[in-house]
Amino acid sequence: MPHPPTSPSSAAPGRTRRNLPRHLTYLAGCLVFAAGATLFIHSGLGVDPLDVLSLGLLEHFPLTIGLAQALIAAVCIVIWSLWNRRRPVLMPFVTFLLCGSLIDLMRLADLDGIAPVPALVAAVLLCAYGSALIIMSGTGIRAMDLLVISLHRKWHLPFWGAKIGVEAVLLGVGWLLGGPVGVGTLAFLVFVDGLIQPLMAFNARALRLPNLGLAPAPRTPRGDLALGGAR
């Protein structure tokens, strides 16, 4: 006897349970990344390449740093969308707002007992690991990382090389516009961007986490959900 068709309402709980691990991975990634960014700010040894470009834009246009970063993200998403022939995605902006809010909360903590250099070292490790978790979740991947993944897939570049290359361009343009560059900026470029791929490999091997962000690209036009948000 054939089974009755499954209704959308009955299928929803099962889909939610299947997606729960990726959502938890995503949220953990945002928390870890925000903790790293908070320590990075506390160290006072420089800003990350995105902030170099954002602050450089502020030298020439009447923007806030948040608006400048949102505009950079929008440009990255438009390029990604046109290059991959997919609809623009919104989840990167959710990640942007969530991480920003978490950083604001974490900065309320008393970090005066942490010296600048140890803070920078911890920041590098936390930002790299948080980025790895967000990418592996396949949910809310940051706009720049969408471009990096496209470079990795289409041009067969190693992820770490594409990541360093994209952020080096942001850093160079930002510096030419007058953005500040410090020791922490170079540490972020070399070590955070360089550690993400090895940390993803570690998570996949040791923790058995699936790498949904670097999974083969779907062929359907609805593939925008695969990288921009949860299925």
MDAnalysis code that builds the backbone (N, CA, C; Angstrom):
import MDAnalysis as mda
import numpy as np

u = mda.Universe.empty(693, n_residues=231, atom_resindex=np.repeat(np.arange(231), 3), trajectory=True)
u.add_TopologyAttr("name", ["N", "CA", "C"] * 231)
u.add_TopologyAttr("resid", np.arange(1, 232))
u.add_TopologyAttr("resname", ["MET", "PRO", "HIS", "PRO", "PRO", "THR", "SER", "PRO", "SER", "SER", "ALA", "ALA", "PRO", "GLY", "ARG", "THR", "ARG", "ARG", "ASN", "LEU", "PRO", "ARG", "HIS", "LEU", "THR", "TYR", "LEU", "ALA", "GLY", "CYS", "LEU", "VAL", "PHE", "ALA", "ALA", "GLY", "ALA", "THR", "LEU", "PHE", "ILE", "HIS", "SER", "GLY", "LEU", "GLY", "VAL", "ASP", "PRO", "LEU", "ASP", "VAL", "LEU", "SER", "LEU", "GLY", "LEU", "LEU", "GLU", "HIS", "PHE", "PRO", "LEU", "THR", "ILE", "GLY", "LEU", "ALA", "GLN", "ALA", "LEU", "ILE", "ALA", "ALA", "VAL", "CYS", "ILE", "VAL", "ILE", "TRP", "SER", "LEU", "TRP", "ASN", "ARG", "ARG", "ARG", "PRO", "VAL", "LEU", "MET", "PRO", "PHE", "VAL", "THR", "PHE", "LEU", "LEU", "CYS", "GLY", "SER", "LEU", "ILE", "ASP", "LEU", "MET", "ARG", "LEU", "ALA", "ASP", "LEU", "ASP", "GLY", "ILE", "ALA", "PRO", "VAL", "PRO", "ALA", "LEU", "VAL", "ALA", "ALA", "VAL", "LEU", "LEU", "CYS", "ALA", "TYR", "GLY", "SER", "ALA", "LEU", "ILE", "ILE", "MET", "SER", "GLY", "THR", "GLY", "ILE", "ARG", "ALA", "MET", "ASP", "LEU", "LEU", "VAL", "ILE", "SER", "LEU", "HIS", "ARG", "LYS", "TRP", "HIS", "LEU", "PRO", "PHE", "TRP", "GLY", "ALA", "LYS", "ILE", "GLY", "VAL", "GLU", "ALA", "VAL", "LEU", "LEU", "GLY", "VAL", "GLY", "TRP", "LEU", "LEU", "GLY", "GLY", "PRO", "VAL", "GLY", "VAL", "GLY", "THR", "LEU", "ALA", "PHE", "LEU", "VAL", "PHE", "VAL", "ASP", "GLY", "LEU", "ILE", "GLN", "PRO", "LEU", "MET", "ALA", "PHE", "ASN", "ALA", "ARG", "ALA", "LEU", "ARG", "LEU", "PRO", "ASN", "LEU", "GLY", "LEU", "ALA", "PRO", "ALA", "PRO", "ARG", "THR", "PRO", "ARG", "GLY", "ASP", "LEU", "ALA", "LEU", "GLY", "GLY", "ALA", "ARG"])
u.atoms.positions = np.array([
    [0.852, -1.197, 0.000],
    [0.000, 0.000, 0.000],
    [0.883, 1.241, 0.000],
    [0.680, 2.167, -0.922],
    [1.541, 3.346, -0.980],
    [1.333, 4.241, 0.222],
    [2.408, 4.869, 0.654],
    [2.323, 5.797, 1.777],
    [1.743, 7.118, 1.305],
    [0.956, 7.779, 2.149],
    [0.427, 9.091, 1.767],
    [1.554, 10.091, 1.611],
    [1.386, 11.054, 0.722],
    [2.437, 12.052, 0.513],
    [2.694, 12.855, 1.774],
    [3.943, 13.216, 1.968],
    [4.325, 13.994, 3.147],
    [3.945, 15.447, 2.946],
    [3.243, 16.008, 3.900],
    [2.835, 17.405, 3.791],
    [3.997, 18.310, 4.140],
    [3.990, 19.558, 3.632],
    [5.076, 20.492, 3.962],
    [5.226, 20.708, 5.454],
    [4.070, 20.716, 6.182],
    [4.149, 20.969, 7.623],
    [4.841, 19.838, 8.361],
    [4.620, 18.588, 7.897],
    [5.271, 17.463, 8.564],
    [6.726, 17.332, 8.173],
    [7.089, 17.831, 6.971],
    [8.481, 17.751, 6.528],
    [9.349, 18.809, 7.181],
    [8.726, 19.919, 7.612],
    [9.499, 21.035, 8.157],
    [10.316, 20.658, 9.387],
    [9.735, 19.935, 10.388],
    [10.558, 19.578, 11.556],
    [11.779, 18.751, 11.196],
    [11.614, 17.806, 10.254],
    [12.759, 17.000, 9.843],
    [13.827, 17.832, 9.184],
    [13.415, 18.786, 8.348],
    [14.381, 19.655, 7.691],
    [15.096, 20.524, 8.709],
    [14.350, 20.991, 9.720],
    [14.958, 21.810, 10.771],
    [16.012, 21.018, 11.536],
    [15.688, 19.748, 11.850],
    [16.657, 18.913, 12.572],
    [17.911, 18.672, 11.736],
    [17.730, 18.473, 10.434],
    [18.895, 18.245, 9.572],
    [19.771, 19.484, 9.488],
    [19.147, 20.664, 9.513],
    [19.905, 21.905, 9.375],
    [20.462, 22.418, 10.697],
    [20.024, 21.821, 11.825],
    [20.466, 22.318, 13.128],
    [21.984, 22.314, 13.277],
    [22.698, 21.240, 12.905],
    [24.163, 21.275, 13.059],
    [24.820, 22.415, 12.296],
    [24.364, 22.687, 11.069],
    [24.994, 23.761, 10.305],
    [24.689, 25.119, 10.924],
    [23.474, 25.281, 11.489],
    [23.141, 26.544, 12.142],
    [23.980, 26.737, 13.402],
    [24.183, 25.660, 14.159],
    [25.020, 25.749, 15.359],
    [26.470, 26.050, 14.988],
    [26.945, 25.443, 13.914],
    [28.305, 25.729, 13.437],
    [28.431, 27.191, 13.044],
    [27.414, 27.708, 12.356],
    [27.411, 29.113, 11.935],
    [27.441, 30.047, 13.144],
    [26.566, 29.796, 14.123],
    [26.508, 30.663, 15.300],
    [27.805, 30.593, 16.099],
    [28.367, 29.388, 16.223],
    [29.655, 29.254, 16.910],
    [30.729, 30.041, 16.179],
    [30.707, 29.986, 14.850],
    [31.678, 30.738, 14.065],
    [31.560, 32.232, 14.289],
    [30.326, 32.733, 14.334],
    [30.126, 34.169, 14.573],
    [30.629, 34.576, 15.951],
    [30.363, 33.746, 16.964],
    [30.827, 34.045, 18.322],
    [32.350, 34.059, 18.399],
    [32.979, 33.047, 17.818],
    [34.441, 32.955, 17.867],
    [35.072, 34.101, 17.086],
    [34.530, 34.399, 15.900],
    [35.082, 35.490, 15.103],
    [34.935, 36.822, 15.834],
    [33.770, 37.054, 16.452],
    [33.550, 38.306, 17.173],
    [34.515, 38.438, 18.348],
    [34.784, 37.325, 19.041],
    [35.754, 37.362, 20.141],
    [37.137, 37.736, 19.622],
    [37.515, 37.164, 18.485],
    [38.806, 37.510, 17.894],
    [38.870, 38.959, 17.462],
    [37.801, 39.440, 16.838],
    [37.780, 40.835, 16.396],
    [37.858, 41.790, 17.582],
    [37.205, 41.419, 18.691],
    [37.257, 42.249, 19.898],
    [38.686, 42.347, 20.427],
    [39.383, 41.219, 20.475],
    [40.778, 41.233, 20.922],
    [41.668, 41.972, 19.935],
    [41.341, 41.867, 18.662],
    [42.107, 42.576, 17.634],
    [42.010, 44.083, 17.851],
    [40.794, 44.565, 18.116],
    [40.597, 45.991, 18.397],
    [41.333, 46.378, 19.675],
    [41.229, 45.525, 20.700],
    [41.873, 45.812, 21.988],
    [43.390, 45.913, 21.856],
    [43.985, 45.126, 20.972],
    [45.448, 45.135, 20.842],
    [45.967, 46.495, 20.386],
    [45.189, 47.198, 19.582],
    [45.611, 48.508, 19.093],
    [46.805, 48.469, 18.161],
    [47.069, 47.312, 17.556],
    [48.259, 47.159, 16.709],
    [47.947, 47.253, 15.214],
    [46.743, 47.639, 14.885],
    [46.384, 47.776, 13.474],
    [44.976, 47.289, 13.227],
    [44.461, 47.583, 12.049],
    [43.116, 47.154, 11.682],
    [43.214, 46.113, 10.570],
    [42.142, 45.359, 10.365],
    [42.167, 44.337, 9.318],
    [42.034, 44.991, 7.939],
    [42.352, 44.272, 6.852],
    [42.345, 44.873, 5.511],
    [41.020, 45.512, 5.118],
    [39.895, 44.920, 5.531],
    [38.603, 45.523, 5.211],
    [38.467, 46.885, 5.863],
    [38.919, 47.007, 7.116],
    [38.850, 48.295, 7.800],
    [39.821, 49.304, 7.198],
    [40.956, 48.837, 6.680],
    [41.882, 49.749, 5.998],
    [41.171, 50.412, 4.822],
    [40.462, 49.614, 4.021],
    [39.731, 50.175, 2.884],
    [38.582, 51.053, 3.354],
    [37.862, 50.607, 4.381],
    [36.736, 51.393, 4.891],
    [37.202, 52.753, 5.402],
    [38.284, 52.760, 6.186],
    [38.809, 54.023, 6.714],
    [39.405, 54.875, 5.608],
    [39.966, 54.237, 4.578],
    [40.448, 54.990, 3.430],
    [39.317, 55.690, 2.700],
    [38.183, 55.004, 2.551],
    [37.020, 55.629, 1.908],
    [36.516, 56.811, 2.724],
    [36.597, 56.692, 4.056],
    [36.148, 57.784, 4.922],
    [36.981, 59.043, 4.745],
    [38.202, 58.889, 4.232],
    [39.046, 60.055, 3.983],
    [38.527, 60.888, 2.816],
    [37.672, 60.298, 1.985],
    [37.243, 60.979, 0.759],
    [35.730, 61.128, 0.633],
    [34.970, 60.357, 1.401],
    [33.514, 60.397, 1.273],
    [32.878, 60.517, 2.654],
    [31.720, 61.190, 2.741],
    [31.047, 61.366, 4.042],
    [30.280, 60.103, 4.447],
    [31.008, 59.085, 4.879],
    [30.418, 57.807, 5.250],
    [30.765, 57.469, 6.693],
    [30.038, 56.524, 7.266],
    [30.446, 55.900, 8.524],
    [31.189, 54.612, 8.180],
    [31.932, 54.062, 9.130],
    [32.676, 52.840, 8.833],
    [31.722, 51.677, 8.565],
    [30.593, 51.650, 9.287],
    [29.617, 50.594, 9.040],
    [29.025, 50.677, 7.647],
    [28.698, 51.896, 7.210],
    [28.142, 52.074, 5.872],
    [29.181, 51.749, 4.808],
    [30.429, 52.146, 5.049],
    [31.493, 51.840, 4.085],
    [31.668, 50.328, 3.938],
    [31.650, 49.607, 5.057],
    [31.791, 48.153, 4.994],
    [30.597, 47.511, 4.294],
    [29.400, 48.047, 4.544],
    [28.210, 47.508, 3.883],
    [28.279, 47.726, 2.373],
    [28.792, 48.880, 1.956],
    [28.928, 49.156, 0.520],
    [29.953, 48.221, -0.122],
    [31.063, 47.983, 0.574],
    [32.075, 47.049, 0.050],
    [31.474, 45.653, -0.082],
    [30.708, 45.237, 0.933],
    [30.058, 43.922, 0.881],
    [29.079, 43.849, -0.281],
    [28.326, 44.929, -0.499],
    [27.357, 44.942, -1.600],
    [28.060, 44.811, -2.946],
    [29.193, 45.496, -3.108],
    [29.952, 45.392, -4.359],
    [30.439, 43.957, -4.566],
    [30.951, 43.344, -3.504],
    [31.421, 41.953, -3.602],
    [30.287, 41.015, -3.996],
    [29.103, 41.225, -3.415],
    [27.964, 40.360, -3.711],
    [27.502, 40.543, -5.149],
    [27.497, 41.787, -5.630],
    [27.102, 42.035, -7.024],
    [28.076, 41.346, -7.979],
    [29.373, 41.480, -7.714],
    [30.372, 40.812, -8.569],
    [30.172, 39.303, -8.532],
    [29.987, 38.742, -7.331],
    [29.766, 37.297, -7.189],
    [28.518, 36.862, -7.946],
    [27.448, 37.662, -7.810],
    [26.182, 37.315, -8.455],
    [26.310, 37.311, -9.974],
    [26.944, 38.344, -10.533],
    [27.107, 38.421, -11.989],
    [28.037, 37.321, -12.491],
    [29.100, 37.069, -11.756],
    [30.087, 36.076, -12.183],
    [29.496, 34.668, -12.187],
    [28.660, 34.384, -11.176],
    [28.089, 33.045, -11.041],
    [26.679, 32.927, -11.612],
    [26.154, 34.052, -12.125],
    [24.802, 34.074, -12.701],
    [23.767, 33.567, -11.701],
    [23.845, 34.123, -10.521],
    [22.894, 33.769, -9.466],
    [22.302, 35.029, -8.868],
    [21.200, 34.858, -8.175],
    [20.571, 35.994, -7.515],
    [21.459, 36.489, -6.368],
    [21.459, 37.802, -6.115],
    [22.203, 38.314, -4.958],
    [21.665, 37.707, -3.659],
    [22.525, 37.580, -2.684],
    [22.151, 36.969, -1.404],
    [22.179, 38.025, -0.302],
    [21.394, 37.778, 0.746],
    [21.280, 38.730, 1.847],
    [21.931, 38.240, 3.137],
    [22.125, 36.930, 3.255],
    [22.660, 36.396, 4.512],
    [24.019, 36.967, 4.915],
    [24.906, 37.340, 3.977],
    [26.152, 37.977, 4.426],
    [25.916, 39.229, 5.258],
    [24.828, 39.963, 4.973],
    [24.530, 41.155, 5.764],
    [24.042, 40.771, 7.159],
    [23.360, 39.623, 7.277],
    [22.970, 39.126, 8.599],
    [24.218, 38.819, 9.425],
    [25.193, 38.177, 8.793],
    [26.458, 37.887, 9.473],
    [27.155, 39.178, 9.888],
    [27.153, 40.153, 8.995],
    [27.766, 41.455, 9.273],
    [27.131, 42.095, 10.511],
    [25.791, 42.103, 10.569],
    [25.091, 42.727, 11.688],
    [25.255, 41.911, 12.968],
    [25.194, 40.580, 12.849],
    [25.319, 39.726, 14.030],
    [26.705, 39.848, 14.651],
    [27.735, 39.740, 13.829],
    [29.105, 39.853, 14.356],
    [29.356, 41.242, 14.927],
    [28.850, 42.274, 14.252],
    [29.019, 43.631, 14.754],
    [28.365, 43.823, 16.114],
    [27.161, 43.264, 16.288],
    [26.464, 43.373, 17.569],
    [27.200, 42.606, 18.664],
    [27.713, 41.427, 18.321],
    [28.467, 40.640, 19.303],
    [29.749, 41.357, 19.719],
    [30.412, 41.996, 18.759],
    [31.630, 42.747, 19.080],
    [31.309, 43.889, 20.033],
    [30.202, 44.601, 19.774],
    [29.804, 45.698, 20.659],
    [29.574, 45.192, 22.082],
    [28.942, 44.031, 22.218],
    [28.698, 43.469, 23.549],
    [30.000, 43.035, 24.217],
    [30.868, 42.391, 23.460],
    [32.115, 41.883, 24.038],
    [33.063, 43.005, 24.441],
    [32.961, 44.129, 23.780],
    [33.839, 45.251, 24.129],
    [33.476, 45.867, 25.471],
    [32.325, 45.491, 26.013],
    [31.953, 45.961, 27.345],
    [32.759, 45.250, 28.431],
    [33.365, 44.119, 28.090],
    [34.170, 43.366, 29.064],
    [35.474, 44.106, 29.364],
    [35.999, 43.889, 30.566],
    [37.263, 44.507, 30.979],
    [38.428, 43.674, 30.442],
    [39.121, 44.199, 29.445],
    [40.240, 43.486, 28.820],
    [41.584, 44.131, 29.141],
    [41.601, 45.021, 30.130],
    [42.828, 45.765, 30.421],
    [43.978, 44.859, 30.850],
    [43.677, 43.679, 31.368],
    [44.736, 42.786, 31.820],
    [45.427, 42.030, 30.701],
    [44.947, 42.178, 29.470],
    [45.542, 41.459, 28.334],
    [46.460, 42.408, 27.574],
    [47.736, 42.069, 27.502],
    [48.718, 42.903, 26.802],
    [48.471, 42.863, 25.292],
    [48.948, 43.888, 24.567],
    [48.670, 43.973, 23.128],
    [49.117, 42.765, 22.312],
    [50.354, 42.290, 22.530],
    [50.857, 41.193, 21.686],
    [50.097, 39.891, 21.935],
    [49.905, 39.465, 23.203],
    [49.075, 38.269, 23.413],
    [47.660, 38.429, 22.869],
    [47.111, 39.639, 22.980],
    [45.770, 39.882, 22.435],
    [45.762, 39.685, 20.928],
    [46.824, 40.150, 20.253],
    [46.902, 40.002, 18.797],
    [47.028, 38.534, 18.399],
    [47.862, 37.786, 19.125],
    [48.036, 36.358, 18.810],
    [46.712, 35.610, 18.972],
    [46.025, 35.869, 20.093],
    [44.729, 35.219, 20.314],
    [43.716, 35.656, 19.265],
    [43.764, 36.926, 18.889],
    [42.831, 37.446, 17.887],
    [43.015, 36.753, 16.546],
    [44.256, 36.549, 16.153],
    [44.547, 35.883, 14.877],
    [43.955, 34.476, 14.866],
    [44.199, 33.725, 15.943],
    [43.710, 32.345, 16.005],
    [42.186, 32.287, 16.029],
    [41.569, 33.170, 16.816],
    [40.114, 33.155, 16.933],
    [39.437, 33.612, 15.642],
    [39.960, 34.663, 15.017],
    [39.366, 35.135, 13.763],
    [39.480, 34.075, 12.669],
    [40.621, 33.404, 12.619],
    [40.807, 32.360, 11.604],
    [39.860, 31.194, 11.853],
    [39.750, 30.772, 13.110],
    [38.890, 29.620, 13.404],
    [37.417, 29.973, 13.222],
    [37.026, 31.172, 13.645],
    [35.646, 31.596, 13.446],
    [35.285, 31.675, 11.975],
    [36.190, 32.206, 11.160],
    [35.957, 32.270, 9.714],
    [35.808, 30.873, 9.125],
    [36.654, 29.938, 9.588],
    [36.575, 28.558, 9.091],
    [35.218, 27.943, 9.402],
    [34.705, 28.171, 10.611],
    [33.406, 27.610, 10.987],
    [32.278, 28.207, 10.155],
    [32.306, 29.519, 9.951],
    [31.247, 30.165, 9.165],
    [31.233, 29.616, 7.744],
    [32.404, 29.504, 7.141],
    [32.473, 28.989, 5.772],
    [31.996, 27.546, 5.720],
    [32.432, 26.727, 6.668],
    [32.053, 25.315, 6.664],
    [30.559, 25.116, 6.880],
    [29.906, 26.055, 7.573],
    [28.462, 25.941, 7.788],
    [27.680, 26.128, 6.493],
    [28.285, 26.818, 5.514],
    [27.581, 27.103, 4.274],
    [26.467, 28.110, 4.446],
    [26.431, 28.794, 5.569],
    [25.364, 29.740, 5.896],
    [25.963, 31.110, 6.189],
    [25.438, 32.129, 5.544],
    [25.865, 33.488, 5.857],
    [27.331, 33.759, 5.612],
    [27.914, 33.092, 4.619],
    [29.331, 33.304, 4.320],
    [29.554, 34.768, 3.966],
    [30.602, 35.354, 4.511],
    [30.882, 36.774, 4.294],
    [31.079, 37.064, 2.809],
    [30.719, 38.303, 2.426],
    [30.693, 38.665, 1.003],
    [32.044, 38.453, 0.329],
    [33.125, 38.856, 1.003],
    [34.450, 38.668, 0.406],
    [34.773, 37.197, 0.215],
    [34.336, 36.380, 1.166],
    [34.632, 34.953, 1.072],
    [33.844, 34.279, -0.046],
    [32.686, 34.830, -0.404],
    [31.971, 34.321, -1.575],
    [32.827, 34.492, -2.829],
    [33.462, 35.658, -2.941],
    [34.362, 35.884, -4.079],
    [35.548, 34.926, -4.035],
    [36.098, 34.735, -2.846],
    [37.251, 33.837, -2.701],
    [36.874, 32.416, -3.117],
    [35.702, 31.961, -2.698],
    [35.250, 30.617, -3.065],
    [35.080, 30.500, -4.573],
    [34.580, 31.563, -5.213],
    [34.444, 31.540, -6.676],
    [35.808, 31.459, -7.353],
    [36.780, 32.201, -6.839],
    [38.138, 32.116, -7.386],
    [38.702, 30.709, -7.206],
    [38.449, 30.128, -6.055],
    [38.921, 28.770, -5.760],
    [38.311, 27.755, -6.728],
    [37.015, 27.905, -7.000],
    [36.323, 26.934, -7.851],
    [36.618, 27.132, -9.333],
    [36.584, 28.380, -9.763],
    [36.670, 28.648, -11.197],
    [38.109, 28.673, -11.706],
    [39.023, 29.187, -10.911],
    [40.411, 29.301, -11.346],
    [41.308, 28.265, -10.683],
    [40.709, 27.411, -9.840],
    [41.441, 26.318, -9.183],
    [42.620, 26.829, -8.347],
    [42.422, 28.002, -7.739],
    [43.429, 28.532, -6.824],
    [43.246, 27.893, -5.451],
    [44.328, 27.729, -4.684],
    [44.135, 27.289, -3.299],
    [43.343, 28.348, -2.545],
    [42.476, 27.901, -1.651],
    [41.618, 28.861, -0.953],
    [42.444, 29.919, -0.240],
    [43.514, 29.486, 0.450],
    [44.316, 30.449, 1.208],
    [44.953, 31.481, 0.285],
    [45.387, 31.062, -0.915],
    [45.996, 32.004, -1.848],
    [44.993, 33.005, -2.376],
    [43.784, 32.525, -2.715],
    [42.741, 33.428, -3.192],
    [42.322, 34.400, -2.095],
    [42.251, 33.906, -0.861],
    [41.855, 34.748, 0.271],
    [42.873, 35.854, 0.511],
    [44.145, 35.489, 0.550],
    [45.186, 36.502, 0.748],
    [45.190, 37.485, -0.416],
    [44.990, 36.990, -1.642],
    [44.996, 37.868, -2.805],
    [43.885, 38.897, -2.765],
    [42.662, 38.470, -2.435],
    [41.527, 39.396, -2.387],
    [41.743, 40.446, -1.308],
    [42.166, 40.007, -0.121],
    [42.339, 40.976, 0.964],
    [43.564, 41.853, 0.740],
    [44.560, 41.369, 0.009],
    [45.703, 42.215, -0.335],
    [45.268, 43.350, -1.254],
    [44.332, 43.067, -2.158],
    [43.793, 44.123, -3.026],
    [43.063, 45.168, -2.186],
    [42.223, 44.715, -1.249],
    [41.527, 45.654, -0.368],
    [42.523, 46.493, 0.424],
    [43.552, 45.829, 0.950],
    [44.574, 46.522, 1.730],
    [45.298, 47.555, 0.881],
    [45.700, 47.176, -0.328],
    [46.432, 48.097, -1.188],
    [45.611, 49.308, -1.576],
    [44.359, 49.083, -1.963],
    [43.490, 50.207, -2.339],
    [43.235, 51.097, -1.132],
    [42.967, 50.473, 0.021],
    [42.726, 51.256, 1.227],
    [43.927, 52.089, 1.627],
    [45.119, 51.518, 1.508],
    [46.345, 52.257, 1.844],
    [46.543, 53.435, 0.894],
    [46.277, 53.234, -0.391],
    [46.399, 54.325, -1.357],
    [45.396, 55.442, -1.070],
    [44.247, 55.080, -0.498],
    [43.232, 56.083, -0.160],
    [43.519, 56.767, 1.174],
    [44.541, 56.299, 1.881],
    [44.897, 56.921, 3.155],
    [44.521, 56.123, 4.381],
    [44.120, 54.863, 4.198],
    [43.774, 54.026, 5.344],
    [45.006, 53.622, 6.132],
    [44.864, 53.401, 7.454],
    [46.017, 53.064, 8.303],
    [46.422, 51.601, 8.167],
    [47.718, 51.346, 8.170],
    [48.253, 49.987, 8.096],
    [49.232, 49.800, 9.254],
    [49.058, 48.717, 10.009],
    [49.938, 48.440, 11.136],
    [50.412, 47.000, 11.137],
    [51.142, 46.649, 12.196],
    [51.639, 45.280, 12.329],
    [50.476, 44.290, 12.355],
    [49.412, 44.656, 13.061],
    [48.253, 43.785, 13.142],
    [47.591, 43.569, 11.795],
    [47.641, 44.585, 10.942],
    [47.066, 44.462, 9.600],
    [47.778, 43.371, 8.811],
    [49.103, 43.403, 8.852],
    [49.883, 42.397, 8.126],
    [49.718, 41.017, 8.751],
    [49.600, 40.972, 10.095],
    [49.375, 39.691, 10.769],
    [48.040, 39.092, 10.346],
    [47.034, 39.946, 10.226],
    [45.723, 39.465, 9.785],
    [45.810, 38.923, 8.367],
    [46.452, 39.677, 7.488],
    [46.536, 39.277, 6.081],
    [47.245, 37.933, 5.927],
    [48.371, 37.778, 6.598],
    [49.192, 36.579, 6.400],
    [48.660, 35.393, 7.198],
    [48.379, 35.612, 8.482],
    [48.089, 34.478, 9.356],
    [46.601, 34.124, 9.410],
    [45.722, 35.115, 9.559],
    [44.291, 34.783, 9.570],
    [43.891, 34.181, 8.231],
    [44.219, 34.880, 7.148],
    [43.840, 34.386, 5.822],
    [44.542, 33.074, 5.479],
    [45.769, 32.918, 5.960],
    [46.511, 31.702, 5.657],
    [46.110, 30.498, 6.491],
    [45.504, 30.730, 7.661],
    [45.156, 29.627, 8.559],
    [43.762, 29.057, 8.316],
    [42.905, 29.790, 7.622],
    [41.510, 29.348, 7.476],
    [41.427, 27.981, 6.805],
    [42.147, 27.805, 5.691],
    [42.062, 26.528, 4.976],
    [42.603, 25.363, 5.808],
    [43.769, 25.471, 6.454],
    [44.218, 24.370, 7.319],
    [43.251, 24.074, 8.464],
    [42.615, 25.111, 9.017],
    [41.665, 24.882, 10.104],
    [40.399, 24.193, 9.597],
    [39.978, 24.506, 8.379],
    [38.841, 23.786, 7.803],
    [39.186, 22.315, 7.618],
    [40.414, 22.052, 7.164],
    [40.848, 20.659, 6.997],
    [40.897, 19.940, 8.344],
    [41.364, 20.635, 9.386],
    [41.395, 20.046, 10.730],
    [39.988, 19.711, 11.215],
    [39.051, 20.656, 11.037],
    [37.670, 20.415, 11.469],
    [37.048, 19.227, 10.738],
    [37.331, 19.137, 9.441],
    [36.765, 18.037, 8.654],
    [37.346, 16.693, 9.085],
    [38.635, 16.681, 9.409],
    [39.309, 15.426, 9.739],
    [39.084, 15.030, 11.202],
    [39.286, 15.973, 12.110],
    [39.244, 15.644, 13.536],
    [37.832, 15.705, 14.117],
    [37.032, 16.668, 13.666],
    [35.693, 16.849, 14.223],
    [34.590, 16.325, 13.316],
    [34.954, 15.849, 12.135],
    [33.986, 15.294, 11.174],
    [32.944, 16.324, 10.744],
    [33.333, 17.591, 10.695],
    [32.402, 18.622, 10.236],
    [32.388, 18.650, 8.713],
    [31.216, 18.604, 8.090],
    [31.170, 18.722, 6.629],
    [31.492, 20.146, 6.200],
    [32.232, 20.287, 5.125],
    [32.577, 21.615, 4.618],
    [31.561, 22.006, 3.552],
    [30.433, 22.556, 3.989],
    [29.352, 22.897, 3.072],
    [29.681, 24.128, 2.243],
    [30.556, 24.984, 2.744],
    [30.917, 26.184, 1.997],
    [31.771, 25.897, 0.786],
    [32.632, 24.886, 0.872],
    [33.495, 24.529, -0.251],
    [33.028, 23.256, -0.942],
    [31.771, 22.879, -0.695],
    [31.210, 21.738, -1.415],
    [31.061, 22.106, -2.885],
    [30.982, 21.122, -3.793],
    [30.798, 21.432, -5.213],
    [29.591, 22.331, -5.429],
    [29.734, 23.308, -6.298],
    [28.670, 24.275, -6.541],
    [27.458, 23.595, -7.156],
    [26.239, 23.912, -6.678],
    [25.046, 23.347, -7.284],
    [24.833, 23.901, -8.676],
    [24.185, 23.128, -9.537],
    [23.994, 23.537, -10.919],
    [22.691, 24.285, -11.148],
    [21.804, 24.279, -10.173],
    [20.517, 24.922, -10.370],
    [20.628, 26.404, -10.088],
    [19.729, 27.238, -10.683],
    [19.770, 28.669, -10.426],
    [19.416, 29.023, -9.000],
    [18.887, 28.053, -8.239],
    [18.565, 28.327, -6.844],
    [19.770, 28.133, -5.944],
    [20.930, 27.943, -6.524],
    [22.133, 27.690, -5.741],
    [22.556, 28.849, -4.879],
    [21.908, 30.035, -5.053],
    [22.286, 31.177, -4.232],
    [22.062, 30.894, -2.754],
    [21.125, 30.002, -2.429],
    [20.887, 29.705, -1.032],
    [22.010, 28.881, -0.427],
    [22.713, 28.139, -1.270],
    [23.733, 27.237, -0.748],
    [24.869, 27.992, -0.087],
    [25.219, 29.157, -0.616],
    [26.318, 29.925, -0.047],
    [25.833, 31.115, 0.753],
    [24.663, 31.627, 0.430],
    [24.218, 32.835, 1.096],
    [23.364, 32.600, 2.314],
    [22.733, 31.456, 2.417],
    [21.857, 31.236, 3.542],
    [21.532, 29.777, 3.708],
    [20.735, 29.510, 4.696],
    [20.382, 28.125, 4.993],
    [19.350, 27.614, 4.018],
    [19.444, 26.322, 3.705],
    [18.424, 25.718, 2.855],
    [17.161, 25.515, 3.669],
])
